[in-house]
Amino acid sequence: EPWQPSSALVIGGLYRYTRNPMYLGMAHLHAGLALSFASPTALVLLAPVIMIIQKAVIAREERYLVAQFGDAYLRYKAQVRPWL
């Protein structure tokens, strides 16, 4: 529940491979729908959408996680890529 305060740092499961599995999944869904509907416009718009998510959402979440979990999150961040 990403809208609830974080009480534990989750680094297992999908989080071993990507720090943002939900956003990665949404990006894949966007790309899949764009390809399914043969929409080059939707496919081209994926890059700016990812950049907006990275700058506006993920950056804010990571600041919160550093404040909440400190060095533990910084170690995790150094080991796991943000996307893939």
C-alpha positions in Angstrom: 0.0 0.0 0.0 2.2 2.8 -1.3 -0.2 5.5 0.1 0.5 4.3 3.7 3.6 5.3 5.8 6.4 2.8 5.3 7.1 0.7 8.4 9.6 -1.7 6.9 12.1 -1.7 4.0 11.2 -4.4 1.6 14.2 -5.7 -0.4 13.0 -9.2 -1.3 11.0 -10.6 -4.2 10.8 -8.3 -7.2 12.5 -5.6 -5.1 15.8 -7.6 -5.5 15.8 -6.7 -9.2 14.2 -3.2 -9.3 13.4 -0.5 -6.8 10.2 0.4 -8.6 8.4 -2.8 -9.7 5.0 -1.1 -9.8 6.2 1.7 -12.1 8.1 -0.8 -14.2 4.9 -2.8 -14.5 2.9 0.2 -15.5 5.5 1.2 -18.1 5.3 -2.3 -19.6 1.5 -2.2 -19.6 1.6 1.2 -21.4 4.1 -0.2 -24.0 2.0 -3.3 -24.4 -1.2 -1.4 -25.0 0.5 1.0 -27.3 1.8 -1.9 -29.4 -1.6 -3.8 -29.2 -3.4 -0.8 -30.5 -0.7 0.0 -33.0 -0.4 3.5 -31.6 3.1 5.0 -32.3 2.0 8.2 -30.5 1.3 6.3 -27.3 4.6 4.5 -27.6 6.5 7.7 -28.1 4.8 9.3 -25.1 6.1 6.5 -22.9 9.5 8.2 -22.6 8.3 11.5 -21.3 5.9 9.7 -18.9 8.8 7.7 -17.5 10.8 10.9 -17.1 8.0 12.6 -15.3 7.5 9.6 -13.0 11.2 9.5 -12.3 11.5 13.2 -11.5 8.2 14.0 -9.8 7.3 10.8 -8.1 10.3 8.5 -7.6 12.6 11.2 -6.5 10.2 12.3 -3.8 9.6 8.7 -2.6 13.4 8.1 -2.4 13.9 11.2 -0.3 11.2 9.9 2.0 12.8 6.4 2.2 16.3 7.9 3.0 14.7 9.9 5.8 12.8 6.9 7.0 15.5 4.2 6.7 18.7 6.0 6.4 21.8 4.0 5.6 19.8 0.8 5.0 18.0 2.4 2.1 21.2 4.0 0.8 22.9 0.5 0.7 19.9 -1.0 -1.0 19.8 1.9 -3.5 23.5 1.3 -4.3 22.8 -2.4 -5.0 19.5 -2.3 -6.9 18.7 -0.4 -10.1 15.7 2.0 -10.2 14.2 0.3 -13.2 16.1 -2.7 -14.6 
